[in-house]
Structure formats: C-alpha cells, structure tokens
Amino acid sequence: MLTVSDYHQRTKHSFQRYARGPETLDWDDQPDPFRRFDGCTSIDLPKPGRELAVSWSALHDRAGVTPALLNMKNLGLLLELAFGLSAWKQYGPARWALRCNPSSGNLHPSEAYLINGVSGILKPGIYHYVSHDHKLERRCAFGNNEFPHTLLLGLSSIHWREAWKYGERAFRYCQLDAGHALAALSYAASVLGWRIELLGQYTDSEIAALLGIDRTEEFIDKERESPDWLCRICYSDAEIDSEREKDRLMSTISQSVWQGRAQSLGSYHMYHWSVLDEIAQSTRKTTGEVRHWCGQAIDKEASACSISATRLIRQRRSAQHFNARADEMGQVAFRRILECLRASGQAPFDAWNWRPAVHLCLFIHKVEDLPPGLYCWPRSTKGIDLLRTSFSSNFIWQETNGIPGLFLLYQGDVRQAAKTLSCHQAIASNSAFSLAMLAEFNQTVAEPWHYRRLFWECGLLGQILYLEAEAAGMRGTGIGCFFDDAVHGVLGIQDDSLQSLYHFTVGEPLEDTRIQTLPAYAHLNDR
C-alpha cells in the first residue's frame, strides 16, 4: 500500500522535474464544475445576493451579532456565502464562474451536502447543494420529527476535477480546498450569529454513507466522490446527544429510499492517476475522534474595515498580478493579519479540533517599519522550539519591535528567493509579503489520515489570509506550486520534522481590464 511519505515525496516539485501531471490539457474534456443529479426533487432557495448590516470589523465580536432565525432565507444565505457564486468572469468567448470558497485552478472539486432534520424549513432528509442554480436536490427523505434539532453539512471531493489539470499532486489540492471550505462555512455562519462544530466522531465510511456518495451505482466510476468532513451548524443553544444522533442517523439512512443519479462531468477521461486512489485509501479515517480543542480568546488589532461582512466575502478574489511599485503595506494592517492567524476561540478556529500544527515562514518585501528579509511566525510554543531546532544555525532569531512572536531570521532582499521557490512566479516577489506554511509533519502523519488534516489547516489559514487581505484593501493569492525540498534547503531543514505544504502571497493587485466581471446570479432573474 502506498504510504503517506511515499506519496508526499513523489508529488514534490523540484528544479529538475515537476510532479507527474498531464502532458497536455484537453479543454473539451474539462470537468464540469457543477455537479447535478438526475431524478431528484429540486428546491429553489430564496434569491441570493442579500446583504446584512453586520460589518467585517464587528464580525469577530460574537456577542455583537444577534443570532438569526433558522429559516429558508438564512439557510440559503449560509450556503451562498460558504459555497455559492461570487461573480462571473468573461474574456472573449471564454466565461467562468468564481465562488466564495476558493479552489486551486478554479476547478472546485468540493461538493456540499445538507443533512436536515428540522421540520418547518425543509422536508427532513439529505440534500445536495447546486451552487450554479442556488438550489437543493433532495437525495433522501426522512420521516418527520425524527431529528428535530439536527442540521449538519458534509463535504466531499471529486479528485478527478483537480487531477484533470494537476495530475498526481491533485490530492494535496483537494485537501487544501476542503480547509478553505471549512473556514468559508465558519465565516458564513458567523455572519448569521451561528457557529460550526466539526464532528470528529464520524469515520470516512460513515460520512460517505450519510452523504450517499458510497452508492457507487449512482456515480460514473472515475467521477466518484471521496468524503472529507462533517459539521454541525449550531444555530441555537439546543442540547444534542451527538452519539445518539449518530446512531439514529446511520440507522435511518440504511433503511431510507434514495433518489437521483449523478450526471457525467465530462465526455471521457484521457488520463487516470491510480496513485490518487491509493493515497485516498491510505489516508481513510477508520476510527472516530471525539475531541475539540478550544483556542484562547486573544486581543487583536481592530479591523479598520467597515464594509459589510457579506459584501467582503463576496468580493474575495485571487490576485493574478501584483503592483511591484506599490507603497509599503501598513504595519497595523500587517500585524492584524498575523494576529488573525493565531489560533483563537473565534471563527474560523471555533470549527477546528486540533492544536496548531502549521507555522509560517515569511518573505517580507514591503511592510512599514520592517526591514526586508526572511522571518518566521511560530503559531505555538512547541512550534518555536521545533523551528529553532530544525532551521539553519546561521539564522539570527531577532525579535521584532511591536509584533511579538515574529522573528527575523535573515535581513536582506529576498524577492528573488521567494519568486524562485514558488515555481518562478512573480506573484511571490511583487507583493508586500509572501509565505510558506510549514507543517509539523512526521509525528502528525504517524496517523495517516492526519495527512489530510494538515492540508485542511493550511487551507483554513489561507482563507483567513484571503479575507483579511481584502479587509486591508489588498488582495491575496494561494500558491500551490513551489519547489518543496528547495524551500526546506533554504531554511536548513534536513529531515521530515517539517514540510512546506502551501504558499501564499498578499499585495496590491493589478486588474486586467480586458476581463469583464459579471453578476453572480443574473442567470436566475427569470426564476
């Protein structure tokens, strides 16, 4: 069986070769980014685009947001802000959709399913969310009043959607997307005064059964879905016996009638990457984990962003180019971003079950009152010790004034290094800063399924960076292409105690005026 270490090593990019991927892209066979099921009852959600008065700056004060009622309007808003469309882009004849939850290559492998037991809003059952049409497809119906307080949401991944472009490295990107989606859902819940609880007691096979994605006869073989995570949407203070709920849910779905068959996502499959099936099998979660780590409340620099949280979430974009001549980023805004990456009891960390296992190495180019150079931001006391032990002994480890916990390792121009390490991409050097996310690796992946969890944590941090960059009047971009071991070499890492799993960059964006931006849901006006 393929091990986590084997997969991770073979999917590294290096100066000598990139990880295995398709030799050519067949654009006629690009996977459909919108899954639909034939033969399902379809329920239109209320019109998307509704704005709430909650500002981004007020969002992080949970006591300041009055919990909204659970109704179809608010349920629809939750799904839209977490997984819905944010805009359409058009360049010549090409037209593509953007979503509130980002995705590597805008390929969107993730699918969202709602498990509802609350009568009065929807008939109790299991539903698939179609972001393009902002509607739900009922896959399975329950009897009324079986689960009067149950409202769960599950996520799955279609690995082929990513593999079509990225080949063997696609599994990594699907897990990053799952982390972005978890944070997006947590933020969307916070807008409504709700919160998200990640349910660790479910195994992968139980999640697959609950979402109906283990019903192999209803899916095309190469377009099947793999289970990711399951969350509770906490819309009230009702006490729920989670274990009893789980037992009853699993019993109910085994006796229920399902409907629908997944439509094809493409005409044919030019490549098949068997290693993705192997690593998915090797990292299956086979035992439940009843745990929830609670982050501490921390003081953050107040955000100066007064626009509504709904608007900011919808305006999130991935920058394609940065202005290399832009002014320095203000230190207050930079400090605020770092503080938001520190694990806390606020969204999206209130949906997270583990202590921090990902730390940051920053390439700072233009930030007020900080000399350009290489820095690190350990996110835990354990992380400080691990980074000091693993990094080169030549680093100076100088604490920075005004930003506790940020250490200067090397002072100097690091733009070329940032660009080279991120697959020669200028977005890593033309920004205010870029960073590498370093995961506590070998000890964590001793439990193989936690390999996925490390990427989820990186994706969660990436979503914070995206939204806080927007709040600061800037823009971010996730970078999945980097030379793994070259990054480790620059830092002096000589073993698998730390591994770089995700890069990110923040700066002043340059807009391509040739590309039109169109409303997200204008195509639903006739509905």
Residue pairs with C-beta under 8 A, 6 or more apart in sequence:
1 278
1 281
1 282
2 275
2 278
2 279
2 282
3 282
3 448
4 279
4 282
4 283
4 445
4 448
4 451
5 445
5 496
7 171
7 275
7 278
7 279
7 282
8 451
8 499
10 19
10 20
10 168
10 275
11 19
11 20
11 168
11 169
11 171
11 172
11 275
12 19
12 483
12 484
12 485
13 19
13 169
13 423
13 481
13 482
13 483
13 484
14 483
14 484
14 485
14 486
15 483
15 486
19 167
19 168
19 169
20 167
20 168
20 273
21 165
21 166
21 167
21 168
21 169
22 164
22 165
22 167
22 270
22 271
25 164
25 165
26 270
28 267
29 164
29 266
29 267
29 268
29 269
29 270
30 164
30 266
31 107
31 158
31 160
31 161
31 164
31 223
31 265
31 266
32 263
32 264
32 265
32 266
33 97
33 106
33 107
33 108
33 161
34 130
34 131
34 132
35 111
35 128
35 130
35 158
35 262
35 263
35 265
36 130
36 137
36 262
36 263
37 128
37 137
37 139
37 218
37 260
37 261
37 262
37 263
38 260
38 261
38 262
38 263
39 259
39 260
39 261
40 128
40 137
40 138
40 139
40 259
40 260
41 137
41 138
41 259
42 135
42 136
42 137
42 138
43 122
43 127
43 135
43 136
43 137
43 138
44 133
44 134
44 135
44 527
45 72
45 75
45 76
45 79
45 80
45 134
45 135
45 136
46 72
46 73
46 76
47 521
47 524
48 76
48 77
48 80
48 84
48 85
48 134
48 520
48 521
48 524
49 80
49 520
49 521
50 73
50 77
50 310
51 308
51 310
51 311
52 77
52 191
52 192
52 308
52 309
52 310
53 308
54 65
54 191
54 308
54 309
54 310
55 305
55 306
55 307
55 308
55 309
56 303
56 305
56 306
56 307
56 308
56 309
56 312
56 467
56 471
57 302
57 303
57 304
57 305
57 306
57 471
58 64
58 65
58 309
59 65
59 187
59 190
59 191
59 309
59 347
60 300
60 303
60 346
60 347
62 190
62 193
62 195
62 346
62 347
65 190
65 191
65 192
65 193
66 193
67 192
67 193
67 194
67 235
67 236
68 74
68 192
68 193
68 194
68 235
70 118
70 121
70 151
70 235
70 236
71 121
72 121
72 122
74 192
75 114
75 121
75 122
76 134
77 188
77 191
77 192
77 310
78 185
78 188
78 189
78 192
78 194
78 233
79 112
79 114
79 129
79 131
79 134
79 188
80 100
80 134
80 188
81 100
81 184
81 187
81 188
81 191
81 310
81 313
81 314
82 100
82 101
82 112
82 181
82 184
82 185
82 187
82 188
83 99
83 100
83 101
83 110
83 112
83 129
83 131
83 181
83 184
83 185
84 99
84 100
84 131
84 134
84 520
85 97
85 98
85 99
85 100
85 131
85 132
85 134
85 520
85 521
86 98
86 99
86 100
86 313
86 314
86 315
86 316
86 317
86 520
87 97
87 98
87 314
87 317
87 517
87 518
87 519
87 520
88 95
88 96
88 97
88 98
88 517
88 518
88 519
88 520
88 522
89 95
89 96
89 97
89 98
89 515
89 516
89 517
89 518
90 96
90 515
90 516
90 518
91 514
91 515
91 516
96 106
97 132
97 520
98 106
98 317
98 520
99 108
99 131
100 184
100 188
100 313
100 314
100 316
101 110
101 177
101 180
101 181
101 184
101 463
102 177
102 180
102 316
102 318
102 462
102 463
102 466
102 478
103 109
103 110
103 177
103 180
104 162
104 166
104 173
104 176
104 177
104 478
104 480
105 162
105 165
105 166
105 173
107 161
107 162
107 164
107 165
108 161
108 177
109 157
109 158
109 159
109 161
109 162
109 170
109 173
109 174
109 177
110 155
110 156
110 157
110 174
110 177
110 178
110 181
110 228
111 128
111 129
111 155
111 156
111 157
111 158
111 225
112 128
112 129
112 131
112 153
112 154
112 155
112 181
113 126
113 127
113 128
113 129
113 139
113 153
113 154
113 155
113 156
113 211
113 212
114 122
114 126
114 127
114 128
114 129
114 136
114 151
114 152
114 153
115 125
115 126
115 127
115 150
115 151
115 152
115 153
115 154
115 210
115 249
116 122
116 124
116 125
116 126
116 127
116 150
116 151
116 152
117 124
117 142
117 146
117 147
117 148
117 149
117 150
117 151
118 124
118 147
118 148
118 149
118 150
118 151
119 144
119 145
119 148
122 136
123 138
123 141
123 142
123 144
124 141
124 142
124 143
124 144
124 145
124 146
124 147
125 138
125 139
125 140
125 141
125 142
125 256
126 138
126 139
126 140
126 210
126 211
126 212
126 253
127 136
127 137
127 138
127 139
128 136
128 137
128 139
128 260
129 135
129 136
130 136
130 137
133 524
134 521
134 524
137 260
138 259
139 212
139 258
139 259
139 260
140 212
140 253
140 256
140 257
140 258
140 259
141 256
141 257
142 252
142 256
143 252
146 248
146 252
147 245
147 248
147 249
149 236
149 238
149 240
150 240
150 245
150 249
151 232
151 233
151 235
152 199
152 210
152 230
152 231
152 232
152 233
153 185
153 230
153 231
153 233
154 207
154 210
154 211
154 227
154 228
154 229
154 230
154 231
155 178
155 181
155 182
155 228
155 229
155 230
156 207
156 208
156 211
156 213
156 225
156 226
156 227
156 228
157 174
157 175
157 177
157 178
157 225
157 226
157 228
158 223
158 224
158 225
158 226
158 265
159 170
159 171
159 174
159 226
159 276
159 280
160 222
160 223
160 265
160 269
161 265
162 170
162 171
162 173
162 174
162 177
163 170
163 271
163 273
163 276
164 266
164 271
166 173
166 480
167 271
167 273
168 273
168 275
168 276
169 480
170 273
170 276
171 276
171 279
171 280
172 455
172 480
172 501
173 480
174 226
175 228
175 451
175 452
175 455
175 456
175 459
176 455
176 456
176 458
176 459
176 462
176 478
176 480
176 501
176 502
177 459
178 228
178 229
178 452
178 455
178 456
178 459
179 455
179 456
179 457
179 458
179 459
179 460
179 461
179 462
179 463
180 459
180 460
180 462
180 463
180 478
181 459
182 196
182 198
182 229
182 231
182 348
182 351
182 352
182 456
182 459
182 460
183 347
183 348
183 351
183 459
183 460
183 462
183 463
183 464
184 313
184 463
185 196
185 231
185 351
186 195
186 196
186 347
186 348
186 350
186 351
187 309
187 313
187 347
187 348
187 463
187 467
188 313
189 195
189 196
189 233
189 234
189 347
190 309
190 347
191 309
191 310
191 313
192 235
194 233
194 234
194 235
195 234
195 347
195 350
195 351
196 231
196 232
196 233
196 234
196 347
196 348
196 350
196 351
197 231
197 232
197 234
197 292
197 351
198 229
198 230
198 231
198 292
198 351
198 352
198 353
199 229
199 230
199 231
199 232
199 242
200 288
200 289
200 290
200 291
200 292
200 353
201 242
201 243
201 246
201 288
201 289
201 290
202 210
202 230
202 246
202 288
203 284
203 285
203 286
203 287
203 288
204 226
204 227
204 284
204 285
204 286
204 449
205 214
205 227
205 284
205 286
206 246
206 250
206 288
207 227
207 228
207 229
207 230
208 214
208 225
208 226
208 227
209 250
209 253
209 254
210 230
210 249
210 250
210 253
211 225
211 227
212 218
212 253
212 258
213 219
213 224
213 225
213 226
213 227
215 258
216 224
218 258
218 260
218 261
218 262
219 225
219 261
219 262
220 262
220 264
220 265
222 269
222 272
223 262
223 264
223 265
223 266
226 280
228 452
229 456
231 351
232 240
232 242
282 448
283 448
283 449
283 451
283 452
284 449
285 449
286 449
289 353
291 353
291 354
292 353
293 352
293 353
293 354
293 355
294 345
295 343
295 344
295 345
295 346
295 349
295 350
295 352
296 343
296 344
296 345
297 344
297 345
297 346
298 339
298 342
298 344
299 339
300 336
300 339
300 340
300 344
301 332
301 335
301 336
301 339
302 336
303 336
303 468
303 471
304 332
304 333
304 471
304 472
305 312
305 470
305 471
305 472
312 467
312 470
312 471
313 467
314 520
315 470
316 466
316 467
316 470
317 475
317 509
318 466
318 475
318 476
318 477
318 478
319 427
319 475
319 476
319 477
319 505
319 507
319 509
319 510
320 427
320 477
320 509
320 510
320 512
321 426
321 427
321 430
321 509
321 510
321 512
322 426
322 427
322 430
322 431
322 475
322 505
322 507
322 508
322 509
322 510
323 430
323 507
323 508
323 509
323 510
324 426
324 429
324 430
326 366
326 432
326 507
326 508
327 366
327 508
328 366
328 367
328 368
328 432
329 366
329 367
329 368
329 432
329 433
329 472
329 474
329 506
329 507
330 368
330 472
331 367
331 368
331 369
331 370
331 402
331 403
333 472
333 473
333 474
334 367
334 368
334 370
334 403
334 432
334 433
335 402
335 403
336 468
336 472
337 464
337 465
337 468
337 469
337 472
337 506
338 377
338 403
338 405
338 406
340 464
340 468
341 360
341 377
341 379
341 461
341 464
341 465
342 379
342 405
343 349
343 352
343 355
343 356
343 379
343 380
348 460
348 463
348 464
349 460
352 457
352 460
354 453
354 457
355 380
355 382
356 379
356 380
356 383
356 457
357 439
357 440
357 444
357 454
357 457
358 379
358 437
358 438
358 439
358 440
358 454
358 457
358 458
358 461
358 501
359 376
359 377
359 378
359 379
359 380
359 383
359 386
359 387
359 437
359 438
359 439
359 440
359 498
360 376
360 377
360 378
360 379
360 435
360 436
360 437
360 438
360 461
361 374
361 375
361 376
361 377
361 435
361 436
361 438
361 487
361 491
361 500
362 374
362 375
362 376
362 377
362 406
362 433
362 434
362 435
363 374
363 414
363 415
363 417
363 418
363 428
363 429
363 433
363 434
363 435
364 370
364 371
364 372
364 373
364 374
364 375
364 414
364 432
364 433
365 372
365 414
365 415
365 418
365 429
365 431
365 432
365 433
365 434
366 372
366 432
366 433
367 432
367 433
369 401
369 402
370 400
370 403
371 408
371 411
372 411
372 412
372 413
372 414
372 415
373 408
373 409
373 410
373 411
373 412
373 414
374 395
374 408
374 409
374 410
374 412
374 414
374 417
374 490
375 400
375 406
375 407
375 408
375 409
376 387
376 391
376 406
376 407
376 409
377 405
377 406
377 407
378 384
378 386
378 387
378 405
378 407
382 440
383 440
386 440
386 497
386 498
387 438
387 498
388 397
389 497
390 491
390 492
390 493
390 494
390 495
390 497
390 498
391 409
391 491
391 492
391 493
392 491
392 492
393 492
394 492
395 409
395 410
395 492
396 408
396 409
396 410
396 411
397 407
397 408
397 409
398 407
398 408
399 406
399 407
399 408
400 406
400 407
400 408
415 429
415 430
416 429
417 490
418 428
418 429
418 434
418 505
419 425
419 426
419 428
419 429
420 483
420 486
421 428
421 436
421 482
421 483
421 486
421 487
421 490
421 503
422 428
422 434
422 479
422 481
422 482
422 503
422 505
423 479
423 481
423 482
423 483
425 479
425 481
427 434
427 477
427 479
427 505
427 507
428 434
428 479
428 503
428 505
430 507
431 505
431 506
431 507
432 474
432 506
432 507
432 508
433 505
433 506
433 507
434 479
434 503
434 504
434 505
434 506
435 503
435 504
435 505
436 482
436 487
436 500
436 502
436 503
437 458
437 461
437 500
437 501
437 502
437 503
437 504
438 491
438 498
438 499
438 500
438 501
439 454
439 457
439 458
439 498
439 499
439 500
439 501
440 454
440 497
440 498
441 454
441 496
441 497
441 498
441 499
442 495
442 496
442 497
443 497
444 450
444 451
444 453
444 454
445 451
445 454
454 501
455 501
455 502
458 501
458 502
459 502
461 502
461 504
462 476
462 478
462 502
462 504
465 476
465 504
465 506
466 476
466 478
469 475
469 476
469 506
470 476
474 506
474 507
474 508
474 509
475 506
475 507
475 508
475 509
476 504
476 505
476 506
477 504
477 505
477 506
478 502
478 503
478 504
479 502
479 503
479 504
479 505
480 502
480 503
482 500
482 503
484 499
484 500
487 500
488 494
488 498
488 499
488 500
491 498
